[in-house]
């Protein structure tokens, strides 16, 4: 708890107030058509254009596939047993460099008896991306 001017304000209240302030600021900015920033010599002007909303459709891989991928990633990166790896885990956040990513893909190819093309391998950033690609390749192979 923090004390301010004789009254106590909880951390939760502070977070709520901060969230509301940020939300109101974002609303004001989103209604702008253009704005200018002062520079030492002149004003920089920017024009704001609305960004179209994108619809993303994705099919999630089976939970057992995600679990297998998580296990392979943990093994290839030599992560401690306490390290939590989920579908949302990003390889970079887990400490993987480009060579580690190649080794992970090779481990996945061996485990699932598939072949991943280089272009597809470069698009893998998360465990879920890898699991989704595996499901797609396994389905394609069995068809």
Backbone as CSV, one residue per row, in Angstrom:
resi,resn,N_x,N_y,N_z,CA_x,CA_y,CA_z,C_x,C_y,C_z
1,UNK,0.844,-1.181,0.000,0.000,0.000,0.000,0.889,1.244,0.000
2,UNK,0.481,2.214,-0.734,1.219,3.466,-0.780,0.375,4.553,-0.146
3,UNK,1.001,5.425,0.597,0.267,6.514,1.246,0.484,7.787,0.449
4,UNK,-0.582,8.500,0.192,-0.486,9.754,-0.552,-1.392,10.775,0.093
5,UNK,-0.799,11.863,0.621,-1.537,12.979,1.209,-2.546,12.501,2.248
6,UNK,-2.133,11.638,3.151,-3.005,11.223,4.229,-4.004,10.142,3.875
7,UNK,-4.074,9.732,2.616,-5.002,8.669,2.237,-4.192,7.509,1.677
8,UNK,-4.729,6.319,1.814,-3.999,5.164,1.299,-4.604,4.724,-0.027
9,UNK,-3.722,4.415,-0.967,-4.133,3.975,-2.294,-3.476,2.620,-2.534
10,UNK,-4.288,1.645,-2.863,-3.722,0.315,-3.099,-3.056,0.260,-4.466
11,UNK,-2.193,-0.733,-4.645,-1.511,-0.927,-5.921,-2.534,-1.221,-7.012
12,UNK,-3.589,-1.961,-6.675,-4.639,-2.300,-7.639,-5.324,-1.029,-8.137
13,UNK,-5.626,-0.095,-7.207,-6.253,1.172,-7.602,-5.340,1.955,-8.537
14,UNK,-4.051,1.941,-8.243,-3.088,2.645,-9.083,-3.051,2.038,-10.478
15,UNK,-3.065,0.690,-10.554,-3.052,0.015,-11.848,-4.303,0.347,-12.645
16,UNK,-5.464,0.383,-11.982,-6.722,0.699,-12.662,-6.681,2.121,-13.197
17,UNK,-6.201,3.056,-12.384,-6.114,4.446,-12.825,-5.158,4.593,-14.007
18,UNK,-4.020,3.916,-13.931,-3.053,3.969,-15.022,-3.642,3.381,-16.296
19,UNK,-4.336,2.248,-16.175,-4.966,1.619,-17.330,-5.975,2.569,-17.971
20,UNK,-6.816,3.206,-17.156,-7.822,4.137,-17.682,-7.163,5.319,-18.392
21,UNK,-6.069,5.843,-17.816,-5.361,6.957,-18.432,-4.802,6.562,-19.796
22,UNK,-4.176,5.391,-19.862,-3.611,4.911,-21.125,-4.717,4.692,-22.147
23,UNK,-5.830,4.107,-21.711,-6.956,3.845,-22.611,-7.526,5.153,-23.165
24,UNK,-7.705,6.160,-22.298,-8.232,7.447,-22.752,-7.257,8.112,-23.726
25,UNK,-5.955,8.013,-23.427,-4.953,8.597,-24.322,-4.991,7.920,-25.685
26,UNK,-5.104,6.598,-25.690,-5.168,5.856,-26.949,-6.416,6.231,-27.736
27,UNK,-7.547,6.429,-27.041,-8.776,6.834,-27.719,-8.602,8.197,-28.371
28,UNK,-7.961,9.130,-27.659,-7.742,10.464,-28.222,-6.835,10.388,-29.446
29,UNK,-5.783,9.588,-29.358,-4.850,9.468,-30.469,-5.525,8.812,-31.671
30,UNK,-6.359,7.803,-31.426,-6.994,7.091,-32.537,-7.980,7.971,-33.298
31,UNK,-8.462,9.058,-32.684,-9.402,9.953,-33.371,-8.680,11.038,-34.164
32,UNK,-7.366,11.114,-34.054,-6.608,12.137,-34.763,-6.582,11.869,-36.262
33,UNK,-6.621,12.904,-37.027,-6.466,12.804,-38.476,-5.004,13.072,-38.844
34,UNK,-4.393,14.022,-38.152,-2.984,14.324,-38.356,-2.468,15.012,-37.099
35,UNK,-1.145,15.034,-36.949,-0.554,15.722,-35.813,0.843,16.172,-36.172
36,UNK,1.376,17.127,-35.402,2.710,17.663,-35.656,3.531,17.592,-34.379
37,UNK,4.820,17.384,-34.551,5.757,17.384,-33.437,6.780,18.473,-33.672
38,UNK,7.057,19.284,-32.656,8.060,20.332,-32.864,9.456,19.732,-32.971
39,UNK,10.199,20.249,-33.914,11.587,19.868,-34.103,12.399,21.128,-33.857
40,UNK,13.694,21.038,-33.722,14.488,22.228,-33.459,14.395,23.235,-34.593
41,UNK,14.277,22.784,-35.807,14.266,23.695,-36.952,12.889,23.880,-37.561
42,UNK,12.037,22.861,-37.439,10.720,22.950,-38.060,9.774,21.986,-37.346
43,UNK,8.558,21.883,-37.860,7.590,20.942,-37.316,7.535,19.709,-38.201
44,UNK,7.529,18.554,-37.580,7.336,17.310,-38.312,5.849,17.023,-38.328
45,UNK,5.295,16.785,-39.479,3.872,16.501,-39.586,3.649,15.052,-39.966
46,UNK,2.650,14.456,-39.367,2.298,13.077,-39.640,0.825,13.001,-39.955
47,UNK,0.486,12.137,-40.845,-0.910,11.917,-41.192,-1.296,10.519,-40.712
48,UNK,-2.375,10.442,-39.991,-2.806,9.171,-39.427,-3.866,8.561,-40.317
49,UNK,-3.630,7.315,-40.721,-4.605,6.609,-41.532,-5.108,5.407,-40.748
50,UNK,-6.381,5.113,-40.859,-6.890,3.947,-40.142,-6.305,2.659,-40.706
51,UNK,-6.055,1.726,-39.823,-5.531,0.426,-40.216,-6.692,-0.551,-40.281
52,UNK,-6.855,-1.226,-41.415,-7.974,-2.159,-41.505,-7.787,-3.330,-40.541
53,UNK,-8.875,-3.769,-39.999,-8.841,-4.916,-39.110,-8.634,-6.166,-39.938
54,UNK,-7.722,-7.005,-39.484,-7.428,-8.223,-40.228,-8.034,-9.411,-39.513
55,UNK,-8.605,-10.267,-40.290,-9.175,-11.493,-39.761,-8.142,-12.591,-39.925
56,UNK,-7.813,-13.257,-38.822,-6.828,-14.326,-38.892,-7.503,-15.628,-38.497
57,UNK,-7.430,-16.566,-39.386,-7.997,-17.877,-39.126,-6.836,-18.839,-38.958
58,UNK,-6.843,-19.542,-37.850,-5.785,-20.517,-37.651,-6.383,-21.788,-37.079
59,UNK,-5.774,-22.876,-37.432,-6.228,-24.135,-36.870,-5.173,-24.582,-35.882
60,UNK,-5.587,-24.817,-34.684,-4.651,-25.206,-33.648,-4.344,-26.693,-33.756
61,UNK,-3.108,-27.011,-33.513,-2.670,-28.402,-33.544,-3.219,-29.139,-32.328
62,UNK,-3.204,-30.451,-32.414,-3.666,-31.272,-31.308,-2.784,-31.029,-30.086
63,UNK,-3.366,-31.092,-28.897,-2.578,-30.862,-27.681,-1.383,-31.813,-27.548
64,UNK,-1.565,-33.072,-27.972,-0.446,-34.019,-27.861,0.705,-33.647,-28.792
65,UNK,0.396,-33.038,-29.944,1.451,-32.587,-30.848,2.211,-31.431,-30.209
66,UNK,1.472,-30.492,-29.616,2.106,-29.353,-28.947,2.997,-29.849,-27.815
67,UNK,2.527,-30.838,-27.045,3.319,-31.389,-25.939,4.615,-32.027,-26.445
68,UNK,4.520,-32.770,-27.539,5.721,-33.396,-28.112,6.716,-32.327,-28.568
69,UNK,6.196,-31.284,-29.220,7.062,-30.201,-29.694,7.721,-29.512,-28.496
70,UNK,6.956,-29.282,-27.436,7.512,-28.663,-26.224,8.656,-29.507,-25.662
71,UNK,8.460,-30.817,-25.619,9.491,-31.719,-25.096,10.748,-31.671,-25.964
72,UNK,10.573,-31.657,-27.281,11.720,-31.612,-28.193,12.468,-30.291,-28.043
73,UNK,11.719,-29.197,-27.921,12.345,-27.880,-27.755,13.150,-27.853,-26.456
74,UNK,12.563,-28.359,-25.366,13.277,-28.383,-24.086,14.554,-29.215,-24.185
75,UNK,14.466,-30.346,-24.883,15.624,-31.223,-25.025,16.706,-30.553,-25.875
76,UNK,16.321,-30.002,-27.030,17.291,-29.401,-27.945,17.977,-28.179,-27.336
77,UNK,17.244,-27.415,-26.515,17.807,-26.205,-25.912,18.414,-26.483,-24.540
78,UNK,18.345,-27.747,-24.098,18.869,-28.147,-22.789,18.307,-27.260,-21.674
79,UNK,16.978,-27.074,-21.705,16.319,-26.238,-20.701,16.115,-27.033,-19.420
80,UNK,16.120,-26.334,-18.311,15.916,-26.992,-17.017,14.479,-27.503,-16.930
81,UNK,14.248,-28.517,-16.092,12.891,-29.059,-15.952,11.877,-28.022,-15.448
82,UNK,12.363,-26.994,-14.734,11.464,-25.956,-14.219,11.010,-24.980,-15.295
83,UNK,11.715,-24.934,-16.411,11.369,-24.007,-17.487,10.046,-24.408,-18.107
84,UNK,9.125,-23.454,-18.144,7.803,-23.704,-18.711,7.833,-23.388,-20.199
85,UNK,7.456,-24.374,-20.987,7.372,-24.193,-22.438,5.934,-24.499,-22.835
86,UNK,5.280,-23.525,-23.472,3.897,-23.682,-23.917,3.812,-23.423,-25.409
87,UNK,2.630,-23.529,-25.964,2.426,-23.250,-27.379,2.789,-21.824,-27.753
88,UNK,2.623,-20.898,-26.814,2.904,-19.490,-27.084,4.379,-19.139,-26.924
89,UNK,5.171,-20.075,-26.408,6.593,-19.812,-26.181,7.304,-19.533,-27.497
90,UNK,8.066,-18.442,-27.506,8.837,-18.081,-28.690,10.243,-18.644,-28.541
91,UNK,10.778,-19.163,-29.639,12.112,-19.741,-29.610,13.156,-18.720,-29.141
92,UNK,13.053,-17.489,-29.620,14.007,-16.455,-29.210,13.942,-16.195,-27.712
93,UNK,12.726,-16.156,-27.168,12.563,-15.916,-25.738,13.134,-17.063,-24.906
94,UNK,13.185,-18.248,-25.487,13.747,-19.404,-24.787,15.269,-19.463,-24.933
95,UNK,15.829,-18.531,-25.693,17.281,-18.461,-25.856,17.813,-19.151,-27.099
96,UNK,16.947,-19.492,-28.034,17.382,-20.190,-29.245,17.933,-19.202,-30.265
97,UNK,19.070,-19.548,-30.838,19.590,-18.769,-31.955,19.240,-19.510,-33.247
98,UNK,19.745,-19.045,-34.376,19.362,-19.647,-35.650,19.824,-21.102,-35.757
99,UNK,20.993,-21.409,-35.223,21.482,-22.791,-35.249,20.601,-23.691,-34.377
100,UNK,20.211,-23.183,-33.211,19.308,-23.943,-32.340,17.986,-24.226,-33.043
101,UNK,17.483,-23.237,-33.759,16.219,-23.407,-34.469,16.343,-24.488,-35.539
102,UNK,17.473,-24.520,-36.239,17.705,-25.558,-37.243,17.724,-26.931,-36.572
103,UNK,18.387,-27.026,-35.428,18.450,-28.293,-34.701,17.065,-28.724,-34.203
104,UNK,16.258,-27.755,-33.781,14.892,-28.066,-33.342,14.099,-28.632,-34.515
105,UNK,14.201,-27.982,-35.674,13.473,-28.443,-36.863,13.942,-29.851,-37.244
106,UNK,15.235,-30.107,-37.160,15.739,-31.444,-37.470,15.188,-32.477,-36.484
107,UNK,15.114,-32.119,-35.218,14.539,-33.009,-34.217,13.068,-33.289,-34.482
108,UNK,12.343,-32.264,-34.915,10.919,-32.423,-35.244,10.751,-33.318,-36.463
109,UNK,11.608,-33.124,-37.469,11.542,-33.961,-38.671,11.752,-35.429,-38.321
110,UNK,12.719,-35.688,-37.459,13.016,-37.066,-37.055,11.874,-37.672,-36.233
111,UNK,11.360,-36.899,-35.278,10.299,-37.405,-34.393,9.011,-37.706,-35.151
112,UNK,8.637,-36.822,-36.074,7.352,-36.959,-36.769,7.492,-37.580,-38.163
113,UNK,8.714,-37.926,-38.561,8.978,-38.537,-39.862,8.423,-37.673,-40.997
114,UNK,8.825,-36.411,-40.975,8.388,-35.457,-41.993,9.621,-34.738,-42.534
115,UNK,9.414,-33.958,-43.588,10.464,-33.126,-44.145,9.943,-31.692,-44.210
116,UNK,10.647,-30.784,-43.561,10.235,-29.380,-43.519,11.085,-28.596,-44.502
117,UNK,10.438,-27.899,-45.426,11.153,-27.079,-46.400,11.755,-25.867,-45.695
118,UNK,12.840,-25.364,-46.256,13.552,-24.243,-45.641,12.658,-23.012,-45.464
119,UNK,11.829,-22.721,-46.474,10.927,-21.565,-46.396,9.963,-21.709,-45.222
120,UNK,9.417,-22.902,-45.046,8.492,-23.152,-43.949,9.202,-23.068,-42.610
121,UNK,10.420,-23.585,-42.551,11.189,-23.568,-41.308,11.479,-22.139,-40.858
122,UNK,11.702,-21.244,-41.798,12.000,-19.854,-41.450,10.794,-19.118,-40.890
123,UNK,9.598,-19.625,-41.144,8.398,-18.960,-40.646,8.012,-19.409,-39.236
124,UNK,8.743,-20.358,-38.688,8.437,-20.869,-37.359,9.063,-19.957,-36.310
125,UNK,8.231,-19.368,-35.458,8.727,-18.503,-34.390,8.334,-19.020,-33.010
126,UNK,7.204,-19.742,-32.949,6.714,-20.240,-31.662,6.521,-21.749,-31.721
127,UNK,6.328,-22.335,-30.558,6.044,-23.765,-30.465,4.750,-24.080,-31.218
128,UNK,3.747,-23.209,-31.085,2.468,-23.416,-31.761,2.644,-23.390,-33.274
129,UNK,3.483,-22.478,-33.782,3.764,-22.432,-35.224,4.321,-23.774,-35.691
130,UNK,5.263,-24.308,-34.919,5.879,-25.589,-35.276,4.847,-26.709,-35.244
131,UNK,4.016,-26.747,-34.203,3.002,-27.799,-34.076,1.990,-27.719,-35.212
132,UNK,1.569,-26.518,-35.561,0.610,-26.351,-36.663,1.212,-26.823,-37.986
133,UNK,2.478,-26.473,-38.225,3.148,-26.902,-39.448,3.276,-28.427,-39.488
134,UNK,3.613,-29.025,-38.365,3.739,-30.486,-38.292,2.420,-31.157,-38.630
135,UNK,1.331,-30.673,-38.035,0.007,-31.247,-38.311,-0.299,-31.167,-39.807
136,UNK,0.019,-30.023,-40.395,-0.247,-29.814,-41.827,0.572,-30.799,-42.669
137,UNK,1.856,-30.946,-42.324,2.731,-31.839,-43.105,2.373,-33.309,-42.898
138,UNK,2.006,-33.686,-41.693,1.605,-35.079,-41.430,0.324,-35.399,-42.188
139,UNK,-0.618,-34.449,-42.181,-1.886,-34.657,-42.914,-1.632,-34.768,-44.403
140,UNK,-0.742,-33.898,-44.914,-0.399,-33.920,-46.338,0.283,-35.223,-46.718
141,UNK,1.145,-35.738,-45.833,1.857,-36.980,-46.092,0.920,-38.177,-46.122
142,UNK,-0.077,-38.183,-45.240,-1.002,-39.333,-45.162,-2.077,-39.287,-46.245
143,UNK,-2.228,-38.148,-46.914,-3.262,-38.014,-47.956,-2.827,-38.624,-49.270
